[in-house]
Amino acid sequence: MAKSKSIIQRRKTKVIEIGGVKIGGDNPIVVQSMTNTITSNLKATLAQIRRLKKVGCELVRVAVNDKDALLALKELVKRSPLPVIADIQFDWKLAVGAIEAGVAGLRLNPGNLRKKEHIKTVAKLAFERKIPIRVGVNAGSLDKELARKYGTGAKAMVESALREIKLLEDEGFDLIKVSLKSSDVSQTVLAYEMLAEKVEYPFHLGITEAGTILRGSVISALGIGILLWKGIGDTIRVSLSAPPEEEIRVAWMILSGLGLRQRGVRVIACPTCARAEFDVIKTAQKLEQALADIEKPLTIAVMGCIVNGPGEARLSDIGAVGTPKGIQIYLKGKKLSLVKQKEALSTLINLARKLESK
Ligand code: SF4
């Protein structure tokens, strides 16, 4: 997992550490997701966390929504291959229990956990154990008083975050990260920009309730992408109404699209047209599936013809270009061999596996 060159100037923030994963400052932007199994179902939850890790998730959040979830948490934390963050909504006692169970981080929603004394109790305990807290504001669950005063837009979200940050800071607590999530891209971007002027804490980015896989990916890429482009954001979660592994795939695509981080195989493929000399679409799809487990950053160009093909292929680690005589294979910018259409996919897979092990 290499950091690729990027022209983006990141916002200067404090650095926090969650279970050994550094967030903020010049550290790589961290990819997160959240399980959607019943947390107390240890077998299912751990299996999902393992699948998430396999596709590149670096931190995982689990809902701690009842006593059963809390009871399972200690074992979950012990066996999870990723640092576990407890998501707490209404019950401060669950936050205390989660800290005692050994979670690496907490997420508190200021709209749903409002009593000052409760937040202060949690902050005190988290401070003793050096457990970071995310102030996770969500436009859908804002404090009623703030919603009345400011509506549900950026201003209300920022105000909600600032109030909670103040409560934590009053306890001497500064292991904070902040998120300001809304399903509205413009309001989300505005909120993060406003808060970036006021605090130095790292930000967790996301567009909440973004929707099913296609819409959710597009909306998330817009919201998260705009903010990352402005240098704002230290960790991201793509919220999709889809298996959480898909969130991780999209998160990596956003990061690699902006040149912020690269992980795994990036297939560059042309859209095809009447000039295409082979089945680019099927080959590209099959390549992505077959090489989904590779962590090493690799770029493979799959191009239909010689119009743009040789140029893209030479810029990639591996390339395949349709020609009237067959599929021209490239390796590290140089022509390697000419293969038949039916051999193209297996040739590309074999080359990728060879590069993976180098
Ligand atoms: Fe069409 Fe060739 Fe361009 Fe692909 S590379 S879209 S086949 S012109």
Residues whose N, C-alpha, C, O or C-beta is under 5 A from the ligand:
A	BS01	SF4	C270 P271 T272 C273 R275 A276 M303 G304 C305 V307 N308 G309
